[in-house]
Amino acid sequence: MRNILFRNPQVFSILSSAAIVILGALFIQDKIEVSKQGDSDLILTPDEIRALPADTLPVVLHRVDYSYTENTLAFAMLKLIMDKSGVKYQLGYSQNVADSSRGSRDIAGSIMPSKSNPDGVNIILSGMGESFPGVRTTTVPVTGGLLGLRVACVNDLYIDRFKNVDHLDDLKYFIAVQGQGWTDAKILAQGGLPTFEVETTLTYNLLNEGRVDYFPRSITSVESECNSGNNQYPSVTVDPYIHIVHPAAWLYTVNSDNHRLFDAVERGFAQALSDGSYAQLLEDQFFTPWLIESLNFPNRRILYVSTPLGDSLVEQVPSQYWLLPWERFENGEIKTGRDLCGYPVLEKLCEDS
Protein backbone atom coordinates (compact mmCIF):
# COMPACT_ATOMS: atom_id res chain seq x y z
CA MET A 1 0.00 0.00 0.00
CA ARG A 2 2.85 2.37 0.93
CA ASN A 3 4.53 1.70 -2.43
CA ILE A 4 1.28 2.46 -4.26
CA LEU A 5 0.98 5.78 -2.44
CA PHE A 6 4.57 6.78 -3.09
CA ARG A 7 4.31 5.84 -6.79
CA ASN A 8 1.00 7.74 -7.10
CA PRO A 9 1.31 11.09 -5.27
CA GLN A 10 -2.04 12.14 -6.74
CA VAL A 11 -3.76 9.25 -4.95
CA PHE A 12 -1.97 10.24 -1.73
CA SER A 13 -3.13 13.83 -2.11
CA ILE A 14 -6.75 12.74 -2.64
CA LEU A 15 -6.72 10.45 0.39
CA SER A 16 -5.14 13.17 2.53
CA SER A 17 -7.77 15.68 1.49
CA ALA A 18 -10.53 13.20 2.22
CA ALA A 19 -9.11 12.56 5.68
CA ILE A 20 -9.01 16.30 6.41
CA VAL A 21 -12.61 16.72 5.27
CA ILE A 22 -13.76 13.82 7.45
CA LEU A 23 -11.89 15.07 10.52
CA GLY A 24 -13.21 18.60 9.93
CA ALA A 25 -16.77 17.35 9.62
CA LEU A 26 -16.42 15.37 12.85
CA PHE A 27 -15.02 18.43 14.63
CA ILE A 28 -17.86 20.62 13.38
CA GLN A 29 -20.46 18.02 14.31
CA ASP A 30 -18.94 17.71 17.80
CA LYS A 31 -19.10 21.47 18.23
CA ILE A 32 -22.71 21.53 17.07
CA GLU A 33 -23.60 18.79 19.54
CA VAL A 34 -21.86 20.67 22.36
CA SER A 35 -23.79 23.80 21.43
CA LYS A 36 -27.03 21.83 21.60
CA GLN A 37 -26.15 20.80 25.14
CA GLY A 38 -25.93 24.44 26.21
CA ASP A 39 -22.18 25.01 26.09
CA SER A 40 -21.05 28.63 26.39
CA ASP A 41 -19.98 28.59 22.74
CA LEU A 42 -23.20 29.78 21.10
CA ILE A 43 -21.65 30.84 17.81
CA LEU A 44 -22.73 29.17 14.58
CA THR A 45 -19.92 29.74 12.09
CA PRO A 46 -20.19 29.73 8.28
CA ASP A 47 -18.38 26.37 8.11
CA GLU A 48 -20.81 24.87 10.62
CA ILE A 49 -23.77 26.25 8.67
CA ARG A 50 -22.55 24.64 5.45
CA ALA A 51 -21.96 21.32 7.26
CA LEU A 52 -25.54 21.04 8.51
CA PRO A 53 -27.72 18.29 7.00
CA ALA A 54 -30.19 19.44 4.37
CA ASP A 55 -33.13 18.78 6.69
CA THR A 56 -31.70 21.02 9.43
CA LEU A 57 -32.66 24.69 9.28
CA PRO A 58 -29.81 27.06 10.23
CA VAL A 59 -30.99 29.90 12.49
CA VAL A 60 -28.20 32.47 12.85
CA LEU A 61 -29.18 35.38 15.06
CA HIS A 62 -27.49 38.73 14.49
CA ARG A 63 -25.87 40.29 17.55
CA VAL A 64 -24.69 43.83 18.21
CA ASP A 65 -22.78 43.03 21.39
CA TYR A 66 -20.28 40.35 22.46
CA SER A 67 -22.02 40.04 25.84
CA TYR A 68 -25.05 38.24 24.36
CA THR A 69 -25.76 34.90 26.07
CA GLU A 70 -28.31 32.08 25.86
CA ASN A 71 -30.38 34.02 28.44
CA THR A 72 -30.55 37.19 26.35
CA LEU A 73 -34.22 37.64 25.47
CA ALA A 74 -33.74 37.65 21.69
CA PHE A 75 -31.98 34.28 21.85
CA ALA A 76 -34.11 32.70 24.57
CA MET A 77 -37.33 33.69 22.81
CA LEU A 78 -36.09 32.48 19.43
CA LYS A 79 -35.08 29.14 20.95
CA LEU A 80 -38.54 28.74 22.45
CA ILE A 81 -40.19 29.63 19.15
CA MET A 82 -38.04 27.21 17.16
CA ASP A 83 -38.63 24.43 19.70
CA LYS A 84 -42.36 24.92 19.12
CA SER A 85 -42.11 25.22 15.34
CA GLY A 86 -41.88 21.50 14.62
CA VAL A 87 -38.81 21.85 12.36
CA LYS A 88 -35.33 20.44 12.85
CA TYR A 89 -33.02 23.39 13.40
CA GLN A 90 -29.66 24.57 14.69
CA LEU A 91 -29.58 27.92 16.49
CA GLY A 92 -26.56 30.10 17.12
CA TYR A 93 -25.32 33.67 17.18
CA SER A 94 -23.50 35.29 14.28
CA GLN A 95 -19.74 34.90 14.41
CA ASN A 96 -19.12 38.65 14.45
CA VAL A 97 -20.97 41.62 15.90
CA ALA A 98 -22.18 44.59 13.88
CA ASP A 99 -24.73 47.37 14.10
CA SER A 100 -28.32 46.70 13.07
CA SER A 101 -27.96 48.36 9.66
CA ARG A 102 -25.05 46.10 8.77
CA GLY A 103 -26.94 43.08 10.06
CA SER A 104 -29.97 43.89 7.90
CA ARG A 105 -27.78 44.37 4.82
CA ASP A 106 -26.12 41.00 5.38
CA ILE A 107 -29.45 39.24 5.82
CA ALA A 108 -30.75 40.87 2.64
CA GLY A 109 -27.59 39.79 0.81
CA SER A 110 -28.22 36.04 0.90
CA ILE A 111 -29.77 33.25 2.94
CA MET A 112 -26.54 31.24 3.29
CA PRO A 113 -22.95 32.43 3.90
CA SER A 114 -21.65 34.36 0.90
CA LYS A 115 -19.53 37.34 -0.03
CA SER A 116 -22.51 39.60 0.64
CA ASN A 117 -23.30 37.83 3.93
CA PRO A 118 -19.97 36.54 5.33
CA ASP A 119 -21.38 35.26 8.64
CA GLY A 120 -24.47 33.66 7.15
CA VAL A 121 -26.64 35.63 9.59
CA ASN A 122 -30.30 35.13 8.69
CA ILE A 123 -32.46 36.63 11.44
CA ILE A 124 -32.37 39.90 13.38
CA LEU A 125 -34.49 41.83 15.86
CA SER A 126 -35.80 45.02 14.28
CA GLY A 127 -37.49 47.94 15.95
CA MET A 128 -40.90 49.18 14.91
CA GLY A 129 -40.91 51.38 11.87
CA GLU A 130 -37.56 50.02 10.66
CA SER A 131 -37.39 48.68 7.12
CA PHE A 132 -34.69 47.51 4.73
CA PRO A 133 -34.87 46.31 1.09
CA GLY A 134 -34.62 42.56 0.71
CA VAL A 135 -35.88 41.61 4.18
CA ARG A 136 -39.25 40.53 5.52
CA THR A 137 -40.50 41.28 9.03
CA THR A 138 -42.52 38.74 10.97
CA THR A 139 -45.59 39.63 13.02
CA VAL A 140 -44.03 38.32 16.24
CA PRO A 141 -43.85 41.06 18.95
CA VAL A 142 -41.02 39.66 21.05
CA THR A 143 -42.16 41.35 24.27
CA GLY A 144 -45.87 41.38 23.46
CA GLY A 145 -45.99 45.17 23.85
CA LEU A 146 -44.26 45.29 27.26
CA LEU A 147 -41.51 47.26 25.52
CA GLY A 148 -44.01 50.13 25.28
CA LEU A 149 -44.82 50.13 28.99
CA ARG A 150 -42.42 52.89 30.00
CA VAL A 151 -41.13 54.09 33.34
CA ALA A 152 -39.54 57.51 33.73
CA CYS A 153 -35.99 57.36 35.04
CA VAL A 154 -35.36 60.63 36.91
CA ASN A 155 -32.80 62.40 39.03
CA ASP A 156 -33.41 61.51 42.69
CA LEU A 157 -33.08 65.17 43.68
CA TYR A 158 -36.37 65.66 41.84
CA ILE A 159 -38.07 62.36 42.55
CA ASP A 160 -41.43 64.07 43.15
CA ARG A 161 -41.25 65.93 39.83
CA PHE A 162 -44.23 64.02 38.40
CA LYS A 163 -46.28 63.78 41.60
CA ASN A 164 -48.99 66.03 40.17
CA VAL A 165 -48.74 64.89 36.54
CA ASP A 166 -52.15 63.43 35.68
CA HIS A 167 -52.39 63.91 31.92
CA LEU A 168 -50.11 63.75 28.91
CA ASP A 169 -50.36 67.51 28.46
CA ASP A 170 -48.76 67.95 31.89
CA LEU A 171 -45.57 66.31 30.54
CA LYS A 172 -45.18 68.98 27.88
CA TYR A 173 -43.53 71.22 30.47
CA PHE A 174 -40.66 68.77 30.96
CA ILE A 175 -37.76 67.67 28.73
CA ALA A 176 -37.19 64.00 27.94
CA VAL A 177 -33.88 62.60 26.72
CA GLN A 178 -33.51 59.86 24.09
CA GLY A 179 -30.77 58.35 21.97
CA GLN A 180 -30.07 59.98 18.63
CA GLY A 181 -32.31 58.52 15.94
CA TRP A 182 -34.24 56.21 18.26
CA THR A 183 -37.80 55.31 17.32
CA ASP A 184 -38.74 56.20 20.90
CA ALA A 185 -37.66 59.76 20.20
CA LYS A 186 -39.94 59.90 17.16
CA ILE A 187 -42.85 58.58 19.21
CA LEU A 188 -42.42 61.18 21.95
CA ALA A 189 -42.00 63.99 19.41
CA GLN A 190 -45.13 62.90 17.52
CA GLY A 191 -46.95 62.90 20.86
CA GLY A 192 -45.98 66.55 21.41
CA LEU A 193 -43.47 65.88 24.21
CA PRO A 194 -40.25 67.95 24.15
CA THR A 195 -37.43 65.49 23.52
CA PHE A 196 -33.68 66.07 23.46
CA GLU A 197 -31.81 63.56 21.27
CA VAL A 198 -28.17 62.89 22.07
CA GLU A 199 -25.48 60.29 21.55
CA THR A 200 -26.64 57.17 23.39
CA THR A 201 -23.69 57.16 25.78
CA LEU A 202 -24.65 60.63 27.04
CA THR A 203 -28.27 59.98 28.02
CA TYR A 204 -27.71 58.94 31.62
CA ASN A 205 -24.91 61.45 32.12
CA LEU A 206 -27.32 64.28 31.35
CA LEU A 207 -29.97 62.81 33.64
CA ASN A 208 -27.48 62.24 36.43
CA GLU A 209 -26.35 65.84 36.17
CA GLY A 210 -29.92 67.16 36.22
CA ARG A 211 -29.71 68.72 32.75
CA VAL A 212 -32.81 66.89 31.49
CA ASP A 213 -35.96 65.94 33.37
CA TYR A 214 -36.54 62.29 32.56
CA PHE A 215 -35.54 59.31 30.44
CA PRO A 216 -38.44 56.96 29.57
CA ARG A 217 -37.32 53.32 29.66
CA SER A 218 -39.21 50.09 29.21
CA ILE A 219 -40.06 47.96 32.24
CA THR A 220 -38.04 45.28 30.44
CA SER A 221 -34.83 47.22 31.09
CA VAL A 222 -35.57 49.58 33.97
CA GLU A 223 -33.96 47.41 36.66
CA SER A 224 -30.62 47.14 34.89
CA GLU A 225 -30.57 50.80 33.86
CA CYS A 226 -32.39 52.90 36.46
CA ASN A 227 -31.62 51.00 39.65
CA SER A 228 -28.67 52.93 41.09
CA GLY A 229 -27.35 49.69 42.55
CA ASN A 230 -26.77 48.36 39.04
CA ASN A 231 -25.24 51.35 37.31
CA GLN A 232 -22.63 54.08 37.68
CA TYR A 233 -25.09 56.95 38.08
CA PRO A 234 -25.80 57.52 41.78
CA SER A 235 -28.46 60.18 41.19
CA VAL A 236 -30.54 58.14 38.72
CA THR A 237 -33.63 56.49 40.14
CA VAL A 238 -37.14 55.38 39.17
CA ASP A 239 -40.05 57.80 39.17
CA PRO A 240 -42.80 56.36 41.44
CA TYR A 241 -45.85 57.99 39.87
CA ILE A 242 -46.44 57.46 36.14
CA HIS A 243 -46.25 55.04 33.23
CA ILE A 244 -45.75 56.51 29.78
CA VAL A 245 -47.33 54.00 27.39
CA HIS A 246 -47.21 53.65 23.62
CA PRO A 247 -47.18 50.73 21.15
CA ALA A 248 -43.69 49.30 20.80
CA ALA A 249 -42.15 45.97 19.92
CA TRP A 250 -39.10 44.22 18.57
CA LEU A 251 -39.91 42.02 15.58
CA TYR A 252 -37.85 39.20 14.05
CA THR A 253 -36.79 39.93 10.47
CA VAL A 254 -35.42 37.51 7.84
CA ASN A 255 -34.39 37.50 4.19
CA SER A 256 -37.40 38.03 1.91
CA ASP A 257 -36.81 34.66 0.22
CA ASN A 258 -36.26 32.69 3.43
CA HIS A 259 -39.82 31.35 3.55
CA ARG A 260 -38.75 28.30 5.53
CA LEU A 261 -37.46 30.33 8.45
CA PHE A 262 -40.24 32.92 8.27
CA ASP A 263 -42.93 30.24 8.42
CA ALA A 264 -41.18 28.40 11.26
CA VAL A 265 -40.99 31.57 13.39
CA GLU A 266 -44.64 32.44 12.79
CA ARG A 267 -45.81 28.89 13.48
CA GLY A 268 -43.62 28.42 16.55
CA PHE A 269 -44.71 31.70 18.07
CA ALA A 270 -48.41 30.90 17.62
CA GLN A 271 -47.87 27.62 19.47
CA ALA A 272 -45.85 29.24 22.28
CA LEU A 273 -48.55 31.86 22.67
CA SER A 274 -51.38 29.34 22.85
CA ASP A 275 -49.73 26.98 25.35
CA GLY A 276 -48.61 29.76 27.73
CA SER A 277 -44.86 29.22 27.36
CA TYR A 278 -44.42 32.63 25.69
CA ALA A 279 -45.97 34.49 28.62
CA GLN A 280 -44.04 32.37 31.09
CA LEU A 281 -40.72 33.22 29.46
CA LEU A 282 -41.48 36.95 29.62
CA GLU A 283 -42.48 36.66 33.27
CA ASP A 284 -39.30 34.76 34.12
CA GLN A 285 -37.15 37.23 32.19
CA PHE A 286 -38.46 40.50 33.58
CA PHE A 287 -40.64 40.34 36.65
CA THR A 288 -38.03 40.14 39.37
CA PRO A 289 -38.73 40.82 43.07
CA TRP A 290 -37.00 44.20 42.69
CA LEU A 291 -39.25 45.24 39.82
CA ILE A 292 -42.47 44.14 41.52
CA GLU A 293 -41.55 45.97 44.72
CA SER A 294 -40.15 49.11 43.10
CA LEU A 295 -42.82 49.76 40.49
CA ASN A 296 -45.89 49.85 42.74
CA PHE A 297 -47.55 49.05 39.44
CA PRO A 298 -51.29 49.22 40.32
CA ASN A 299 -51.03 52.76 41.69
CA ARG A 300 -49.20 54.32 38.76
CA ARG A 301 -51.09 56.71 36.53
CA ILE A 302 -51.16 55.80 32.83
CA LEU A 303 -50.27 58.44 30.23
CA TYR A 304 -50.93 57.06 26.75
CA VAL A 305 -49.05 58.49 23.75
CA SER A 306 -51.10 58.04 20.57
CA THR A 307 -49.13 58.54 17.35
CA PRO A 308 -49.31 57.50 13.67
CA LEU A 309 -46.14 55.41 14.12
CA GLY A 310 -47.67 53.52 17.02
CA ASP A 311 -50.96 53.03 15.18
CA SER A 312 -49.06 51.55 12.22
CA LEU A 313 -47.38 48.98 14.46
CA VAL A 314 -50.65 47.95 16.10
CA GLU A 315 -52.11 47.32 12.64
CA GLN A 316 -49.03 45.32 11.58
CA VAL A 317 -49.31 42.75 14.38
CA PRO A 318 -52.40 40.52 14.92
CA SER A 319 -54.40 41.73 17.92
CA GLN A 320 -54.21 38.36 19.70
CA TYR A 321 -50.41 38.62 19.78
CA TRP A 322 -50.41 41.68 22.03
CA LEU A 323 -50.33 41.44 25.82
CA LEU A 324 -51.52 45.04 26.18
CA PRO A 325 -55.02 46.26 25.14
CA TRP A 326 -54.09 49.12 22.81
CA GLU A 327 -57.69 49.88 21.88
CA ARG A 328 -58.62 50.43 25.52
CA PHE A 329 -55.64 52.75 25.93
CA GLU A 330 -56.71 54.68 22.84
CA ASN A 331 -60.26 54.99 24.19
CA GLY A 332 -59.04 56.32 27.53
CA GLU A 333 -60.33 53.32 29.50
CA ILE A 334 -56.98 52.55 31.16
CA LYS A 335 -56.28 55.12 33.86
CA THR A 336 -53.91 53.33 36.26
CA GLY A 337 -51.86 50.17 36.44
CA ARG A 338 -54.66 48.57 38.44
CA ASP A 339 -56.80 48.57 35.29
CA LEU A 340 -54.26 46.16 33.76
CA CYS A 341 -53.94 43.75 36.68
CA GLY A 342 -56.38 41.26 35.15
CA TYR A 343 -54.30 40.76 32.01
CA PRO A 344 -52.00 37.72 31.62
CA VAL A 345 -48.37 38.32 32.60
CA LEU A 346 -49.18 41.71 34.13
CA GLU A 347 -50.96 39.97 37.02
CA LYS A 348 -47.51 39.20 38.42
CA LEU A 349 -46.84 42.93 38.87
CA CYS A 350 -49.94 43.25 41.06
CA GLU A 351 -49.41 40.33 43.44
CA ASP A 352 -47.95 42.21 46.39
CA SER A 353 -49.90 45.42 46.01
N, C-alpha and C positions, 0 to 999 in steps of 0.2 A: 504493500500500500504506500509506504514511504517513497519507494522508487517511482511509483506512478505519479505521486504528487510532485516530486522533484523534476521529473521529466515533463510534467504538464503544469507549469506555473499558473496557467489560466484557470485550470481546475482548482488549484490551491486557493487562488484569489476568490473564486466563486464560493467555495466552501467556507472561507474565512468571513466573507461578507454575510453569508447565511447565518453563521454562528453569531455574529454581532447583532444581526436583526433579531434573532431569537432571544438572545440575552437582553437586548433592549426592550423587547416586548414584555418579557417576564418582569423586568424592573418596573416598567410603566404599570403593568397590571398589579404588581405588588403595591405600588404607591397608591393606585386607585382604591385597592381593597383597604389599605390603611386609612385613606381619607373617609371611606364609607364607615369605618369604625369610630370616627370622631377624632382622629389625630389632629394635632394643631396645624398641620400642613393642609390648608384648605384651598390651595391654589390648583387650578386645572390648567395645565400648560398646553400650548399648541400641539406638541408631540403627543400628549395624553389624549387630547381631543381626537386627533387623527387615528389613534390606536383603538378607539372605542368600537365595539361591535356595531353593525349597521342598525340593529334593533334598539340601541341605547341612545337616547336623546341627550346630547350635551347641553348643559345649562350653565353658562358662564356669566356670572354676575359682575357687572362693572363696579369698581370701587374707586373712591376719591381719596382714600386715606389708608395708610398701612396698618392702622389700629383695628380695622374691621375683624370681627371674630364670628364664630358660629352663633353667638348670642345676639349679634347685631340684628335689629328688627328686620331689615331688608332680606338678610340671609335666612333667619329663622322662619319668617313668614313664607318665603319662597320654598323652603324645604317642606313646610307643612302643606303648601299648595301642591307641590309636585308629588308628595306622598299620597295625596288624595286624588291625583289626576288619573291614576290607573295606567300610566305609561312607565316603561323602564327608562331610567334616566341616571345621569351622573352630574352632580352639582358641585361647582367650585367657583372661587373668585377669579377674576382676571389676574394674569401674572403681574402686570404693572398697574400703577395708579395713574389717573389722569382726571382733568376736570370734566364736568358733565358734557360740555360741548364736544370735547374730543371723544368721549365715550359714545355719544350719539352718532358722530361721524363714522366711527369705526363700525358700529352696529349696522349703519346704513350701507357701509362698504361691501359687506358680504356676510353670509351666514356662517361660513367656516373660516379658519385662519387663512389669511391671504396678505398680499402686499398692502391692500387698503384696510385690512383689519388684522394686524400682526398678532394680537393676543387671542383672536377668535372670540372676543366678547360678544354675547348675543342677547343680553337683557340688561336693562338699566331702570332705576327709579327716576321718574321725571316728575317735576312739579306741575301743578295745574297751569294751564295756559301756555306751557312750553310745547314747541313743535319743531320738527326737523324733517327735511325731505328724506324719503326712503325708509322711514320708520313708521310703526303702527302702535298706537297706545291701547292697552287693554282697558277694560272698565272696572278693574279691581282697585278700590280705594284702600290702600294698605293699612291705614289706621281707622277706616270706617267713618272718617270725619272728625275724629278726636284731635287731629292736627289743627283744626279750626277752633278748638275750644281754648281760648287764650287767657293767660294770666299776665297781669302787668308786673314786670320786675321794676322796682323803684329804689330810690336811695332811702336808706332807713332814717335819715334825718327828716324825711318828709313822708313817713309811712302813712299818715292820715290824709295825704293829699287828695284821695278820692273818696273820702268818707261821705261827702255830700253829693257825689256824682250819681245821679239817678237815671239820666238819659244820655243818649249818644251825643246830643248837642252840647252837653256839659263838658265833654272831652275836647271840644274844639278850642278850648282856652289853654290847652296843654300841648307840649311838643313831644311826639314819639320819635324814637330813633329806630332805624332799620338798616340792614346791609344794602350796599349799593346794588341796584338792579333786582333786588328781591321781589318776588310776586307779592309778598306780604306788604311791601311798601306801596305797590300799585293799588292793592285792596284798600288800604287805609286812606290813600289819597283820593280814590274814587268815592270813598265814604265821607269825604270832607274833613278828614282829621289831619292837622298839620303834622308832617312827617319829614324828618331830617335824615337823608340817606348818606351813609359814610362807608368807608372801607370796613369790611366785616370785623377786622381785628380791633377797631376803635370803638365799637358799640358800647361795650361794658366799661371801657375807660371813661367815656363821656358820662355815662350814668353814675359811675362811682364818684366822679368829680362834681356831680350835681349840675352839669351843663345841659342836660335834657331831663324831661320829666318822667318818662317811662319807656320801657322796652317790652312790647307784647311778645310773649313766648308761649308755645303750646304746652299743655299739661304733660305732653309726652317727653318734654325736655326740661321742664322747669326745675326739677330737683337737681339735676346735674349742673344747671347753669345759674340758677338764682338762689340756691341755698349757699349761704356764705361759707358753710363748712366744707363745701366741695369746690370752691373756686378761689381765685386770688384777689377778689374784690370785697373787702370787708364791709363796705357800705351798701352793697347790693342785697336786697331782700325781696320778699314776695308781698305785693299789695294784698290786704285781707278783705277787700270789699267788692271787687267787680270781676266779671268775666267779659272779655271782648270776644264776640263770636262771629265767625263768618265761614262759609264753605271753603274747605281746603282739604287736599289729599295728595299723597304721592301715588303715582300710577306706574305699573310696570310697562315698559316699552320694548318692542322687539323689531327686528328687520321686517319690512312690509311683506316679504315673501316667505317668512318663517311661520307658515300656517300651523305646522306641527307644534311648535312651542306656544304660539298664541292660543291655540285651542286647548292645549294642556293646562295652561295657566287659568283660563276662563273656567274650564270644567273642574279643576281642582279647587278653585276658590269657592265655586257654588256648593261643592260638597262640604268643604270646611265650614262654610257659613251655616249650612243646614244642620250639621251634626254638633254645632256648638264649639268645635275646636278652634275656630277663628277667634271668637270672643274670649275664649279661655287664654289663648296666647297673648292677646292684648292686655288682659287683666294681669297675667303673670309678669308681663314686660314692664308695665307702667305703674300699677296701683300699689305702691309700696306703703308701709306704715307711715313713713315720713309724709308722703303726699296726702294720704287720707287725713292725717292729723293737721297738717299745715293749711290745706285748702279751705277747710270749713265750707265744703262745697254747697250744701243746701242753702246756706244763708247769703251766698254771693248774689249780687244783682247782675242780671244778664243785659248786656248792651249789644244788640245785633247790628252788624254792618252789612247792609244790602247793596250789592254792586253788580254791574253787568258781568264782570269777570266771574264772580261767585255764582251767579245765575247760570252761566254757561257751563260751569263744572257740574252743577246739580243736574242739569239736563243731560250731560254726557254719561253719567253713571246711573244705572238702574236704581230706582228708589229703595228697593228691598236690600240693597247693598250698604246703605247708610245706617250708622248707629245713632245718628242725630236727626231729629224731625225738622228738616229745614223749612217745610211749609208752615209749621206752627211758629217757628221763629219769625218768618216773614209776616205772618198774620198778627204778631204781637202777643201770642198766647203764652209764651215762655217768659216769665218775669224774673224768676230766681232759679238757682240750682235745684231747689226742692221740686220744681216742676218737672225735672228730668230724672228724679230718683226712681221712677218706675220703669225706666228703660234698661234693657240688658246691658251689661258691662258697667254702666254708670251707677247701678245699685250699690256696687262696692264702695263708691265714694260717699255713700250716705249711711253706711252701717253704724258708725260711731257717733253720729250727730243727732 
